[in-house]
Amino acid sequence: MAELRPWIERRLEDVERARAAMASRAGTIPYLGQPLSLRVEPGRTRVHRRGAQLLVPDGARRLPALERFYRRAARIEISTRLDRACEQVGTAYTGLSIRGQRSRWASCSPSGAMSFNWRLLLAPEPVLDYVIWHEVCHLDVLDHSSRFWALVAERCPDWRRHVRWLRQNGATLVLA
């Protein structure tokens, strides 16, 4: 058990860092790294974006409505970027799903079906773009071999910075 102590302490520090980051955004929520202010409108059932403001329902309806908003937006943002990336390198994927996985940001099946976590829209735009490039690279190399990482480095030179950001801040990519 003693050998696990440093790991446990690091995880606890991660949780505290996530709590502090979430507390600091009071009244706002990130969208591709930019804060959107939340404006509660009683009686509203859907979230609507107006510039840098999200008009949201009150009470218990808020979180489900926000998730639906982010899922719809993720489909648009991700499909547009994924199509562009595939076009640039002359490859194609077979399908796209937007999910709320707890343990991964995205995946690419051997058949080319892509799955992305809607929570990526809470991350800065370059982080989303890195995850898209990561999965596009899997269309050519399915594993995480040195050949795969060389391809990632070629297509997304700052990939290490984005991986580090996700490791340090991934726990903050939540609505609550």
N, C-alpha and C positions, 0 to 999 in steps of 0.2 A: 504493500500500500504506500509506503514512503516514496517509492520510485515514481508513483503517480502524482505526488504532491505538486511538482512544478507545472505539470500539464493542467491539473485542476486549478491551480492559482492563475494560470494564463487564461483559462476559460472564464473564470470569475471576473478577471479584469476585462475581458471582452464583453461580458454581460453588463458590467458597470459603464463601460465606454458607450455601449449601445443605448443604455438608459439615459445617460447624459446627453447624447446626441439627439435622441427623440424628445427629451424635455426641452431642449434648446429651440426646437422648431415650433413651439407653441403657437397654435392658430394657423400654421402653414403645413403644407405637405409638398415634398419634392416631385417634380416631373422633369425627367431627364436632367436632373441636377439643379433645376431652377425652382425656387420656392413659389408655390401658388397659395394665396391666402384663402382660407375657408370662410365662406359666408353662409351662415345657417338661415334657411328659409322654411319656416314651419309650413307644413302641408305639401312640401315638395317631395316627390318620390324618386326622382332621378337626379343624377349629378349633371350639371351643365357648366362648361368652361366659358368664361367671359374674360378674355385677356389673361391677366395674371391672377384671376380669381376663380375659385370653384364655388358654385352655388350648390349647397348640399342640404339634404333633409336633416331634420332634427332627430334627437333621440336614438332609439335602437335601429332605425332605418339607415343611419348614416354609413356605418361600416360596410354593410352589404352593397349599398348603392355606390360607394366609392370603389369597391372591388370590381363591380360590374363596369364602371367607367374605365378603370385601368385595364381591364381585360379587353374591352372594345378598342381602346387606344393602342394597346400592345399589338393587337392583330394588324392594325394599320401601320404603325411605326416599324414593326419588325418585318412584315412582309415587304414593305417598300425597300428597306435597307438590305434584306436578304436577297431580293430580286436583283438589286443593283450590284451587290458583291458577286453573286453568281454570274451575272452578265460580264463583269470585269474579267473574270478568270475562265469564262467559257465552260461553266458546269451548270448543273441543275439539281434541284431537290424534288422529291416526289409528293410531299405534303407538308402542311404546317399546322401544328396545334399549339394553342396557348393554354398553359396549365398553371397550377399553383403548387408545384412540387416543394417539398420541405427540404430535400437534400441535394438538389442540383439546380443549376441555373439554366441549363439547356442540354439537349442531347440530339444525336444524329444516328438513326438506325442504319444497318447495312444496306437497306433498300433506298436510303436517301430521305426518309421521313424525318422532318425536323420538329422538335418540341422545345418551346421556350417558356420560361417562367415570366408571368406578367409583372412580377415585382421588379424586374430589370428596369422598368420605366421610372422607378424611384431612384435609380442610380444616375450618375452623370452620363451624358451622351457618349463620351469616348469609351466608357466601360461597356455600355450596350453594344457599341460597334465592335469592340474587342470580342465579346461573346459571340456575336454573329460571325466574325471572321474565324474564330476558333471552330465553330461548327461547320462552316464552309470548307475549312481545311480537312475536316473529317470526311467530306465527300471524296477527297483524293486519298487520304491515309486514315484508316479507321482507328488506329491505336494511338498511343501517346509516345511513340518512338522518337528518336533524335531526328529522323526524317520529318515527322509531323511537326516538331517544334521549330525546325528550320523553315518549314513552309509558313508557320504562324509568324515567325520573325520577319520573313520576307513580305508578308501581306499586312502585318500589323506590328511595325517596329517597336512600339512602346508597350507591347503586351505584358511585360513583367510588371510595369507600374499599375496596370489595370488589374492584374491578378492580385497584387498586393492590396490594392484598394478594396477589392471584393473580400479578401480575407479579413481585413481590418474593419470593414464597414458593412459587410453582408447582413449582419444581424439587425442593422438599423433599417433595412428595406422592408418595413412593415407599415401598415396603416394606423394601428393603434398607438 
